[in-house]
Each structure stands twice: as structure tokens, then as C-alpha cells.
Amino acid sequence: LPRPDDTTPGSGGVSGARQQHLLIPDQYVTQRADAAQRVEAQVQEVSQIFGRVADLIKDQGESVERIEINVESAAADVEAAEGELMDRLDSMGGNLVIGLKVGGIVLATMVAYVILV
């Protein structure tokens, strides 16, 4: 007696119960292949994200270097300006003394003119 899940001689095929049993592993394989493709796509997406992050970090590093150079340049400019201001202050102090002397002479001359006239 042939069993329902056996092939019958001469039929060359598989009975219905056996075909259902074979379809389940095929569906499983298909699902696993689809899942593997999804995982591969997600890994590629993550790889692209890491590439973009690496580019951003590189750009930020270059920006930080430019900022550092600008800060150093600004510090040098501030020091130079401070030196110029100190020189100007020193020269103004000398001019102040000269101005006071000239003012004193003009005042003395005016007082002498008022007294004499």
C-alpha cells in the first residue's frame, strides 16, 4: 500500500502532503534571505552614516584649527595694540608737561600784561 506522502511509482511527483511539507522550508529560506538582505541594507546605511560622521569630524577639526589660528592672530594684534597705546600714553604725558609749561607762560604773560596796562 502506498503512503500518502510517498511518491507513487510512475507518477514521478510528490503527493500533496509532501509538497506542503517542502513548501514550509522554502518559505523559511525565502524569509531568511529577505531578512539577510534587509540586514545587509541596514549595515550599508549605518556604514554611510559613519562615513558622514567621519567627514563632519574632519571638517570640525579643520574649523577648530582655523579658529585657533585666528585666536592666536587676534592675541598678537591685541598685544601690538597695547604696545601702541602705551607708547601713545607716554608721548601724551610728555605733551602734557609741555602744554602745562606753555599754558603757564601764556598765563604769566597775560597777568603781566594786565598788571602793566
C-alpha positions in Angstrom: 0.0 0.0 0.0 1.4 3.4 -0.9 1.6 6.0 1.8 0.1 9.4 1.1 3.4 11.2 1.5 5.3 8.8 -0.8 5.8 9.1 -4.4 3.7 6.7 -6.4 5.6 4.6 -8.9 5.1 6.1 -12.4 3.7 9.4 -11.1 7.1 11.0 -11.0 5.9 13.5 -8.5 5.3 14.2 -4.8 2.0 13.9 -3.2 0.1 16.9 -1.7 1.1 16.3 2.0 4.8 16.0 1.0 4.6 19.2 -1.1 3.1 21.2 1.8 6.0 19.9 3.9 8.5 21.1 1.3 6.9 24.5 1.0 7.5 25.4 4.6 11.3 25.1 4.3 11.1 27.1 1.0 9.2 29.9 2.7 11.6 29.8 5.6 14.6 30.1 3.3 12.9 32.9 1.4 12.1 34.7 4.6 15.7 34.3 5.8 17.1 35.5 2.5 14.8 38.6 2.7 15.9 39.2 6.3 19.6 38.9 5.3 19.0 41.4 2.5 17.4 43.8 5.0 20.3 43.4 7.4 22.8 44.0 4.6 20.9 47.2 3.6 20.9 48.4 7.2 24.6 47.7 7.6 25.3 49.7 4.4 23.1 52.5 5.8 25.0 52.5 9.1 28.3 52.5 7.2 27.2 55.5 5.2 26.2 57.3 8.4 29.6 56.6 10.0 31.2 57.9 6.8 29.2 61.1 7.1 30.1 61.4 10.8 33.7 60.9 10.0 33.5 63.7 7.3 31.8 66.0 9.9 34.5 65.3 12.4 37.2 66.1 9.9 35.5 69.3 8.9 35.1 70.3 12.6 38.8 69.6 13.1 39.7 71.9 10.3 37.4 74.6 11.7 38.9 74.3 15.1 42.4 74.7 13.6 41.3 77.9 11.7 39.7 79.2 14.9 42.9 78.5 16.9 44.9 80.4 14.2 42.5 83.3 14.3 42.6 83.5 18.1 46.4 83.5 18.1 46.4 86.2 15.4 44.0 88.3 17.4 46.1 87.8 20.6 49.1 89.1 18.7 47.1 92.1 17.4 45.9 92.9 20.9 49.5 92.8 22.2 50.7 95.1 19.4 47.8 97.5 20.0 48.6 97.5 23.7 52.2 98.5 22.9 51.0 101.3 20.6 48.6 102.6 23.3 51.4 102.6 25.9 53.7 104.5 23.5 50.9 107.0 22.8 50.2 107.4 26.6 53.9 108.0 27.2 54.0 110.6 24.4 50.8 112.3 25.8 52.4 112.5 29.2 55.4 114.4 27.7 53.0 116.6 25.7 51.0 117.3 28.9 54.1 118.7 30.6 54.9 120.8 27.6 51.3 122.0 27.4 51.3 123.0 31.1 54.6 124.9 30.6 53.2 126.8 27.6 49.9 127.4 29.4 51.9 128.7 32.4 53.9 131.1 30.2 50.8 132.4 28.4 49.0 132.9 31.8 52.0 134.7 33.3 52.3 136.8 30.2 48.6 137.7 30.4 48.8 138.5 34.1 51.9 140.7 33.5 50.1 142.5 30.6 47.0 143.1 32.9 49.2 144.4 35.7 51.2 146.6 33.4 48.3 148.1 31.4 
